[in-house]
Amino acid sequence: MPVQLRFGSDDLLRCRFAISPLCETHEAVRTLRRTGRHGYHRPWLRRMRAAVAGLDLSELWLFMPPGGYIPDFLGPPPDAPFASPSSFETELARLRATDPALARHEMVSSLTCTPGAAQSPLGRRMLDDPAWAVQRLADLTEQVWNVLIAEDWPRLCALLEADVAYRSRTLVEGGLEGLFADLHSGVRWTAGTLTLNTPPAVLNARDLGGRGVLLMPSIFVWPDVVSGFAPPWQPTVIYPARGMGGLWPDEAAAAAQDALVRLLGANRAAILRGLCEPATTTVLAHRYGLAPSSVSAHLSVLRDAGLLKSRRQGHRVFYERTPLGEALADEA
């Protein structure tokens, strides 16, 4: 069921962007368990396999229920729009300073999403000593950062900053309607309401109350779009950043990609591989620097070959891969 964020006039003035290395660290942990939906991140997962085997992430995974609530204190929205060399340390210090009472309240909310988790030995230990739990979760987060993220962070940060620059131009040129139309296939802007197709069990509709929205690009949130943060935090939408297709070079996949290019042609192969999530002709034209008419022709050929299917959502038509298209793209 969707999340609906209702904007008032003050909220329109308080929309901003930010980048969070702490958020990326936790989203990377979630990616490790995103079975069957690794897509762009398969080369990274293969490279990190040995490092991951040496990590015990039980306490973190306890508070990352699939489709459920993750405690906000684990990664509160950053204040600064761009990451600095010390951003992770600053955000980690903020996590370590969490009020144990607040942490316990949010941990209880998270554990209720998994039947029996609060009564498990690990769940009871975390709830019985929330001050210890905060420090333990911070220690694990720091360990994940050092082992899985820190070495790649300059490249990740550059891609996230490029996304913010692109979105900022889109906002200037097309306003909020243009910005949200290009943000994610699961996002829709209608009459002052932002609707996100996310996995909560019930419809979650709320007024923003003048707090606006923080828009935060992410590498590892893909393929989802996530909305979160209850007061006192600013409501936040975490969405997949653009340009992830070339982020993780993979020699084993290079030969298969070359074969796909020989089979389909460079542009059709790129479009098929890049459709890890549904997209419109306009979005694909911008992404690959092609004329919309050319993209439309390529999409028609791929659809006629049984590799794509289309669906209409309002006035927009989204294209996505069929099972055959998924299998062909995954091999490449």
C-alpha positions as a Markdown table, in Angstrom:
| # | Residue | x | y | z |
|---|---|---|---|---|
| 1 | Met | 0.0 | 0.0 | 0.0 |
| 2 | Pro | 1.2 | 3.5 | -0.7 |
| 3 | Val | 2.5 | 6.3 | 1.5 |
| 4 | Gln | 1.0 | 9.7 | 0.9 |
| 5 | Leu | 2.7 | 12.9 | 1.9 |
| 6 | Arg | 0.4 | 16.0 | 1.7 |
| 7 | Phe | 2.1 | 19.3 | 1.1 |
| 8 | Gly | 1.0 | 22.7 | 2.3 |
| 9 | Ser | 2.3 | 26.0 | 1.1 |
| 10 | Asp | 5.1 | 26.1 | 3.7 |
| 11 | Asp | 6.2 | 22.6 | 2.7 |
| 12 | Leu | 6.8 | 23.7 | -0.9 |
| 13 | Leu | 9.5 | 26.1 | 0.5 |
| 14 | Arg | 11.2 | 23.5 | 2.6 |
| 15 | Cys | 12.2 | 20.8 | 0.1 |
| 16 | Arg | 15.9 | 20.1 | 0.1 |
| 17 | Phe | 18.5 | 17.5 | -0.9 |
| 18 | Ala | 21.2 | 15.8 | 1.2 |
| 19 | Ile | 23.7 | 13.0 | 1.1 |
| 20 | Ser | 24.3 | 10.6 | 4.0 |
| 21 | Pro | 27.2 | 8.1 | 4.2 |
| 22 | Leu | 25.5 | 6.7 | 7.3 |
| 23 | Cys | 22.3 | 6.0 | 5.4 |
| 24 | Glu | 24.4 | 4.3 | 2.6 |
| 25 | Thr | 26.1 | 2.1 | 5.1 |
| 26 | His | 22.7 | 0.8 | 6.5 |
| 27 | Glu | 21.3 | 0.4 | 3.0 |
| 28 | Ala | 24.3 | -1.7 | 2.1 |
| 29 | Val | 23.5 | -3.9 | 5.0 |
| 30 | Arg | 19.9 | -4.3 | 3.7 |
| 31 | Thr | 21.3 | -5.1 | 0.2 |
| 32 | Leu | 23.1 | -8.1 | 1.6 |
| 33 | Arg | 19.8 | -9.7 | 2.3 |
| 34 | Arg | 17.8 | -8.5 | -0.7 |
| 35 | Thr | 17.6 | -12.0 | -2.2 |
| 36 | Gly | 17.0 | -12.2 | -5.9 |
| 37 | Arg | 17.0 | -8.4 | -6.4 |
| 38 | His | 20.7 | -7.5 | -6.5 |
| 39 | Gly | 20.7 | -6.3 | -10.0 |
| 40 | Tyr | 23.3 | -3.5 | -10.3 |
| 41 | His | 25.1 | -4.6 | -7.2 |
| 42 | Arg | 26.0 | -8.2 | -8.1 |
| 43 | Pro | 29.7 | -7.3 | -8.9 |
| 44 | Trp | 30.0 | -5.5 | -5.6 |
| 45 | Leu | 28.5 | -8.4 | -3.7 |
| 46 | Arg | 30.9 | -10.8 | -5.4 |
| 47 | Arg | 33.8 | -8.6 | -4.5 |
| 48 | Met | 32.7 | -8.3 | -0.9 |
| 49 | Arg | 31.8 | -12.0 | -0.4 |
| 50 | Ala | 34.8 | -12.8 | 1.8 |
| 51 | Ala | 34.5 | -9.6 | 3.8 |
| 52 | Val | 30.8 | -10.2 | 4.5 |
| 53 | Ala | 31.6 | -13.7 | 5.7 |
| 54 | Gly | 33.7 | -12.2 | 8.5 |
| 55 | Leu | 30.9 | -9.9 | 9.8 |
| 56 | Asp | 28.3 | -10.8 | 12.3 |
| 57 | Leu | 25.4 | -8.4 | 11.6 |
| 58 | Ser | 22.7 | -10.1 | 13.7 |
| 59 | Glu | 21.9 | -7.1 | 15.8 |
| 60 | Leu | 21.6 | -4.8 | 12.8 |
| 61 | Trp | 19.5 | -7.2 | 10.8 |
| 62 | Leu | 17.2 | -7.6 | 13.8 |
| 63 | Phe | 16.1 | -4.0 | 13.2 |
| 64 | Met | 15.8 | -4.2 | 9.4 |
| 65 | Pro | 12.6 | -6.2 | 8.9 |
| 66 | Pro | 11.6 | -6.6 | 5.2 |
| 67 | Gly | 9.0 | -4.0 | 4.4 |
| 68 | Gly | 8.9 | -3.0 | 8.1 |
| 69 | Tyr | 10.0 | -0.1 | 10.3 |
| 70 | Ile | 13.8 | 0.6 | 10.7 |
| 71 | Pro | 14.5 | 2.7 | 13.8 |
| 72 | Asp | 15.0 | 6.3 | 12.8 |
| 73 | Phe | 17.8 | 6.9 | 15.2 |
| 74 | Leu | 20.0 | 4.5 | 13.2 |
| 75 | Gly | 20.3 | 7.1 | 10.5 |
| 76 | Pro | 18.6 | 10.5 | 11.2 |
| 77 | Pro | 18.4 | 12.9 | 8.2 |
| 78 | Pro | 21.7 | 14.9 | 7.8 |
| 79 | Asp | 21.8 | 18.6 | 8.3 |
| 80 | Ala | 24.3 | 19.4 | 5.5 |
| 81 | Pro | 23.4 | 19.0 | 1.9 |
| 82 | Phe | 26.7 | 17.5 | 0.8 |
| 83 | Ala | 29.0 | 15.0 | 2.4 |
| 84 | Ser | 32.4 | 16.2 | 3.7 |
| 85 | Pro | 35.4 | 14.0 | 4.6 |
| 86 | Ser | 34.2 | 13.9 | 8.2 |
| 87 | Ser | 30.5 | 13.4 | 7.5 |
| 88 | Phe | 30.5 | 9.7 | 8.5 |
| 89 | Glu | 32.2 | 10.4 | 11.8 |
| 90 | Thr | 29.8 | 13.3 | 12.5 |
| 91 | Glu | 26.7 | 11.2 | 11.7 |
| 92 | Leu | 28.1 | 8.3 | 13.7 |
| 93 | Ala | 28.7 | 10.5 | 16.7 |
| 94 | Arg | 25.0 | 11.7 | 16.4 |
| 95 | Leu | 23.9 | 8.0 | 16.4 |
| 96 | Arg | 26.0 | 7.3 | 19.5 |
| 97 | Ala | 24.4 | 10.3 | 21.3 |
| 98 | Thr | 20.9 | 8.9 | 20.9 |
| 99 | Asp | 18.7 | 9.1 | 24.0 |
| 100 | Pro | 18.3 | 5.5 | 25.3 |
| 101 | Ala | 14.6 | 6.1 | 26.0 |
| 102 | Leu | 14.0 | 7.2 | 22.4 |
| 103 | Ala | 16.1 | 4.3 | 21.1 |
| 104 | Arg | 14.1 | 1.8 | 23.1 |
| 105 | His | 10.8 | 3.2 | 21.9 |
| 106 | Glu | 11.9 | 3.0 | 18.2 |
| 107 | Met | 13.4 | -0.5 | 18.7 |
| 108 | Val | 10.1 | -1.7 | 20.1 |
| 109 | Ser | 8.3 | -0.4 | 17.1 |
| 110 | Ser | 10.7 | -2.1 | 14.8 |
| 111 | Leu | 10.6 | -5.5 | 16.6 |
| 112 | Thr | 6.8 | -5.6 | 16.4 |
| 113 | Cys | 7.2 | -6.0 | 12.6 |
| 114 | Thr | 8.7 | -9.4 | 13.1 |
| 115 | Pro | 6.6 | -11.9 | 15.2 |
| 116 | Gly | 8.5 | -13.1 | 18.2 |
| 117 | Ala | 11.5 | -10.8 | 17.7 |
| 118 | Ala | 10.9 | -8.8 | 20.9 |
| 119 | Gln | 10.8 | -12.0 | 22.9 |
| 120 | Ser | 13.9 | -13.5 | 21.4 |
| 121 | Pro | 17.1 | -13.6 | 23.5 |
| 122 | Leu | 18.7 | -11.0 | 21.3 |
| 123 | Gly | 15.6 | -8.8 | 21.2 |
| 124 | Arg | 15.2 | -8.9 | 25.0 |
| 125 | Arg | 18.9 | -8.1 | 25.5 |
| 126 | Met | 18.6 | -5.0 | 23.3 |
| 127 | Leu | 15.5 | -3.8 | 25.0 |
| 128 | Asp | 16.7 | -4.4 | 28.5 |
| 129 | Asp | 19.7 | -2.2 | 28.0 |
| 130 | Pro | 19.0 | 0.4 | 25.3 |
| 131 | Ala | 22.1 | 2.4 | 26.1 |
| 132 | Trp | 24.3 | -0.6 | 25.4 |
| 133 | Ala | 22.2 | -1.4 | 22.3 |
| 134 | Val | 22.8 | 2.1 | 20.9 |
| 135 | Gln | 26.6 | 1.7 | 21.3 |
| 136 | Arg | 26.5 | -1.9 | 19.9 |
| 137 | Leu | 24.6 | -0.8 | 16.8 |
| 138 | Ala | 26.9 | 2.1 | 16.3 |
| 139 | Asp | 30.0 | -0.2 | 16.6 |
| 140 | Leu | 28.5 | -2.5 | 14.0 |
| 141 | Thr | 27.7 | 0.4 | 11.7 |
| 142 | Glu | 31.3 | 1.7 | 12.0 |
| 143 | Gln | 32.6 | -1.8 | 11.2 |
| 144 | Val | 30.4 | -2.1 | 8.1 |
| 145 | Trp | 31.6 | 1.3 | 6.9 |
| 146 | Asn | 35.2 | 0.4 | 7.3 |
| 147 | Val | 34.9 | -3.0 | 5.7 |
| 148 | Leu | 32.4 | -2.5 | 2.9 |
| 149 | Ile | 32.0 | 1.2 | 2.1 |
| 150 | Ala | 34.9 | 3.5 | 3.0 |
| 151 | Glu | 37.2 | 2.4 | 0.2 |
| 152 | Asp | 34.5 | 3.0 | -2.5 |
| 153 | Trp | 33.0 | 6.1 | -0.8 |
| 154 | Pro | 34.7 | 8.8 | -3.1 |
| 155 | Arg | 33.2 | 7.1 | -6.2 |
| 156 | Leu | 29.8 | 6.6 | -4.5 |
| 157 | Cys | 29.8 | 10.2 | -3.2 |
| 158 | Ala | 30.6 | 11.6 | -6.6 |
| 159 | Leu | 27.7 | 9.7 | -8.2 |
| 160 | Leu | 25.3 | 10.9 | -5.4 |
| 161 | Glu | 26.5 | 14.5 | -5.9 |
| 162 | Ala | 25.9 | 14.2 | -9.6 |
| 163 | Asp | 22.4 | 13.0 | -9.0 |
| 164 | Val | 21.7 | 16.0 | -6.7 |
| 165 | Ala | 23.0 | 18.4 | -9.4 |
| 166 | Tyr | 20.8 | 16.7 | -12.0 |
| 167 | Arg | 17.7 | 16.8 | -9.8 |
| 168 | Ser | 18.3 | 20.4 | -8.9 |
| 169 | Arg | 18.3 | 21.3 | -12.6 |
| 170 | Thr | 15.1 | 19.3 | -13.1 |
| 171 | Leu | 13.5 | 21.2 | -10.3 |
| 172 | Val | 14.5 | 24.6 | -11.8 |
| 173 | Glu | 13.2 | 23.6 | -15.2 |
| 174 | Gly | 10.1 | 21.7 | -14.3 |
| 175 | Gly | 9.2 | 22.5 | -10.7 |
| 176 | Leu | 8.1 | 19.8 | -8.3 |
| 177 | Glu | 6.0 | 18.1 | -10.9 |
| 178 | Gly | 8.9 | 17.7 | -13.2 |
| 179 | Leu | 11.2 | 16.6 | -10.3 |
| 180 | Phe | 8.9 | 13.9 | -9.0 |
| 181 | Ala | 7.9 | 12.6 | -12.4 |
| 182 | Asp | 11.5 | 11.6 | -13.0 |
| 183 | Leu | 12.4 | 10.5 | -9.5 |
| 184 | His | 11.2 | 6.9 | -9.4 |
| 185 | Ser | 8.5 | 4.8 | -11.1 |
| 186 | Gly | 6.9 | 4.3 | -7.7 |
| 187 | Val | 6.5 | 8.1 | -7.1 |
| 188 | Arg | 3.6 | 10.2 | -8.2 |
| 189 | Trp | 2.8 | 13.9 | -7.7 |
| 190 | Thr | -0.9 | 14.9 | -7.8 |
| 191 | Ala | -2.6 | 18.0 | -6.5 |
| 192 | Gly | -0.1 | 18.7 | -3.8 |
| 193 | Thr | 0.2 | 15.1 | -2.6 |
| 194 | Leu | 3.3 | 12.9 | -3.1 |
| 195 | Thr | 2.4 | 9.2 | -3.3 |
| 196 | Leu | 5.0 | 6.5 | -2.9 |
| 197 | Asn | 4.4 | 2.9 | -3.6 |
| 198 | Thr | 6.4 | 1.4 | -0.7 |
| 199 | Pro | 5.8 | -1.8 | 1.2 |
| 200 | Pro | 4.0 | -0.8 | 4.5 |
| 201 | Ala | 1.1 | -2.9 | 5.4 |
| 202 | Val | -1.5 | -0.1 | 5.6 |
| 203 | Leu | -2.0 | 3.2 | 3.8 |
| 204 | Asn | 0.2 | 5.8 | 5.6 |
| 205 | Ala | -1.2 | 9.3 | 4.8 |
| 206 | Arg | 0.1 | 12.3 | 6.7 |
| 207 | Asp | 0.3 | 16.1 | 6.4 |
| 208 | Leu | 3.9 | 17.4 | 6.4 |
| 209 | Gly | 2.9 | 20.2 | 8.7 |
| 210 | Gly | 5.3 | 22.8 | 7.3 |
| 211 | Arg | 8.4 | 20.6 | 7.7 |
| 212 | Gly | 8.8 | 20.0 | 3.9 |
| 213 | Val | 10.6 | 16.9 | 2.6 |
| 214 | Leu | 14.3 | 15.9 | 2.5 |
| 215 | Leu | 15.2 | 14.1 | -0.8 |
| 216 | Met | 18.1 | 11.8 | -0.4 |
| 217 | Pro | 19.7 | 9.9 | -3.3 |
| 218 | Ser | 21.1 | 6.4 | -2.5 |
| 219 | Ile | 23.1 | 3.8 | -4.2 |
| 220 | Phe | 22.0 | 0.8 | -2.1 |
| 221 | Val | 18.3 | 1.6 | -1.7 |
| 222 | Trp | 17.8 | 0.4 | -5.3 |
| 223 | Pro | 15.3 | -0.9 | -6.5 |
| 224 | Asp | 13.1 | 0.6 | -3.8 |
| 225 | Val | 12.0 | 4.0 | -2.8 |
| 226 | Val | 11.7 | 4.6 | 0.9 |
| 227 | Ser | 9.8 | 7.2 | 3.0 |
| 228 | Gly | 10.5 | 7.6 | 6.6 |
| 229 | Phe | 11.2 | 9.5 | 9.8 |
| 230 | Ala | 8.6 | 10.5 | 12.3 |
| 231 | Pro | 8.8 | 13.8 | 14.3 |
| 232 | Pro | 11.2 | 15.3 | 15.4 |
| 233 | Trp | 13.0 | 14.3 | 12.2 |
| 234 | Gln | 12.2 | 15.9 | 8.8 |
| 235 | Pro | 10.2 | 13.6 | 6.5 |
| 236 | Thr | 12.5 | 12.0 | 4.1 |
| 237 | Val | 12.3 | 10.2 | 0.7 |
| 238 | Ile | 15.3 | 8.0 | -0.1 |
| 239 | Tyr | 15.4 | 7.1 | -3.8 |
| 240 | Pro | 17.8 | 5.3 | -6.2 |
| 241 | Ala | 20.5 | 7.6 | -7.6 |
| 242 | Arg | 21.0 | 7.8 | -11.4 |
| 243 | Gly | 24.0 | 6.3 | -13.1 |
| 244 | Met | 24.5 | 3.1 | -11.2 |
| 245 | Gly | 24.8 | 1.0 | -14.3 |
| 246 | Gly | 28.5 | 1.6 | -14.7 |
| 247 | Leu | 29.4 | 1.9 | -11.0 |
| 248 | Trp | 30.7 | -1.7 | -10.4 |
| 249 | Pro | 33.0 | -2.9 | -13.2 |
| 250 | Asp | 32.9 | -6.6 | -13.5 |
| 251 | Glu | 35.3 | -8.5 | -15.9 |
| 252 | Ala | 33.2 | -11.6 | -15.8 |
| 253 | Ala | 30.2 | -9.8 | -17.1 |
| 254 | Ala | 32.1 | -7.8 | -19.8 |
| 255 | Ala | 32.1 | -10.7 | -22.3 |
| 256 | Ala | 28.4 | -11.3 | -21.8 |
| 257 | Gln | 27.7 | -7.6 | -22.3 |
| 258 | Asp | 29.6 | -7.6 | -25.5 |
| 259 | Ala | 27.6 | -10.6 | -26.7 |
| 260 | Leu | 24.4 | -8.8 | -25.9 |
| 261 | Val | 25.5 | -5.7 | -27.8 |
| 262 | Arg | 26.3 | -7.9 | -30.8 |
| 263 | Leu | 22.8 | -9.5 | -30.6 |
| 264 | Leu | 20.7 | -6.3 | -30.0 |
| 265 | Gly | 22.9 | -3.4 | -30.9 |
| 266 | Ala | 24.5 | -1.0 | -28.4 |
| 267 | Asn | 21.5 | 1.2 | -27.7 |
| 268 | Arg | 18.9 | -1.6 | -27.3 |
| 269 | Ala | 21.4 | -3.6 | -25.2 |
| 270 | Ala | 21.9 | -0.5 | -22.9 |
| 271 | Ile | 18.2 | 0.1 | -22.6 |
| 272 | Leu | 17.5 | -3.5 | -21.8 |
| 273 | Arg | 20.2 | -3.7 | -19.2 |
| 274 | Gly | 19.3 | -0.3 | -17.7 |
| 275 | Leu | 15.6 | -1.2 | -17.2 |
| 276 | Cys | 16.2 | -2.7 | -13.7 |
| 277 | Glu | 13.1 | -0.7 | -12.8 |
| 278 | Pro | 10.2 | 0.6 | -14.9 |
| 279 | Ala | 10.9 | 3.8 | -16.9 |
| 280 | Thr | 9.2 | 6.0 | -19.5 |
| 281 | Thr | 10.4 | 6.8 | -22.9 |
| 282 | Thr | 11.3 | 10.4 | -21.8 |
| 283 | Val | 13.3 | 9.2 | -18.8 |
| 284 | Leu | 15.3 | 6.7 | -21.0 |
| 285 | Ala | 15.9 | 9.4 | -23.7 |
| 286 | His | 17.4 | 11.7 | -21.0 |
| 287 | Arg | 19.4 | 8.8 | -19.5 |
| 288 | Tyr | 21.0 | 7.7 | -22.7 |
| 289 | Gly | 21.1 | 11.0 | -24.6 |
| 290 | Leu | 18.9 | 9.7 | -27.4 |
| 291 | Ala | 15.9 | 11.3 | -29.2 |
| 292 | Pro | 12.6 | 10.1 | -27.8 |
| 293 | Ser | 11.6 | 8.9 | -31.2 |
| 294 | Ser | 14.7 | 6.7 | -31.3 |
| 295 | Val | 14.1 | 5.3 | -27.8 |
| 296 | Ser | 10.4 | 4.6 | -28.7 |
| 297 | Ala | 11.5 | 2.6 | -31.8 |
| 298 | His | 14.0 | 0.6 | -29.7 |
| 299 | Leu | 11.4 | -0.1 | -27.1 |
| 300 | Ser | 8.9 | -1.3 | -29.7 |
| 301 | Val | 11.5 | -3.8 | -31.1 |
| 302 | Leu | 12.4 | -5.1 | -27.6 |
| 303 | Arg | 8.7 | -5.4 | -26.7 |
| 304 | Asp | 7.9 | -7.2 | -30.0 |
| 305 | Ala | 10.7 | -9.6 | -29.2 |
| 306 | Gly | 9.1 | -10.5 | -25.8 |
| 307 | Leu | 11.9 | -8.8 | -23.8 |
| 308 | Leu | 9.8 | -5.9 | -22.5 |
| 309 | Lys | 6.2 | -5.1 | -21.5 |
| 310 | Ser | 4.4 | -1.8 | -21.1 |
| 311 | Arg | 1.8 | -0.5 | -18.7 |
| 312 | Arg | 0.0 | 2.8 | -18.5 |
| 313 | Gln | -0.1 | 4.9 | -15.3 |
| 314 | Gly | -2.1 | 8.0 | -15.9 |
| 315 | His | -0.7 | 9.8 | -18.9 |
| 316 | Arg | 2.6 | 8.0 | -18.7 |
| 317 | Val | 3.6 | 4.6 | -20.2 |
| 318 | Phe | 6.2 | 2.6 | -18.2 |
| 319 | Tyr | 8.3 | -0.1 | -19.8 |
| 320 | Glu | 9.8 | -3.0 | -17.8 |
| 321 | Arg | 11.5 | -6.3 | -18.5 |
| 322 | Thr | 9.6 | -9.5 | -19.0 |
| 323 | Pro | 11.0 | -12.7 | -17.4 |
| 324 | Leu | 12.8 | -13.4 | -20.6 |
| 325 | Gly | 14.2 | -9.9 | -20.7 |
| 326 | Glu | 15.3 | -10.3 | -17.0 |
| 327 | Ala | 17.1 | -13.6 | -17.8 |
| 328 | Leu | 18.9 | -12.1 | -20.8 |
| 329 | Ala | 19.9 | -8.9 | -19.0 |
| 330 | Asp | 21.1 | -10.8 | -15.9 |
| 331 | Glu | 23.3 | -13.0 | -18.0 |
| 332 | Ala | 24.9 | -9.8 | -19.3 |
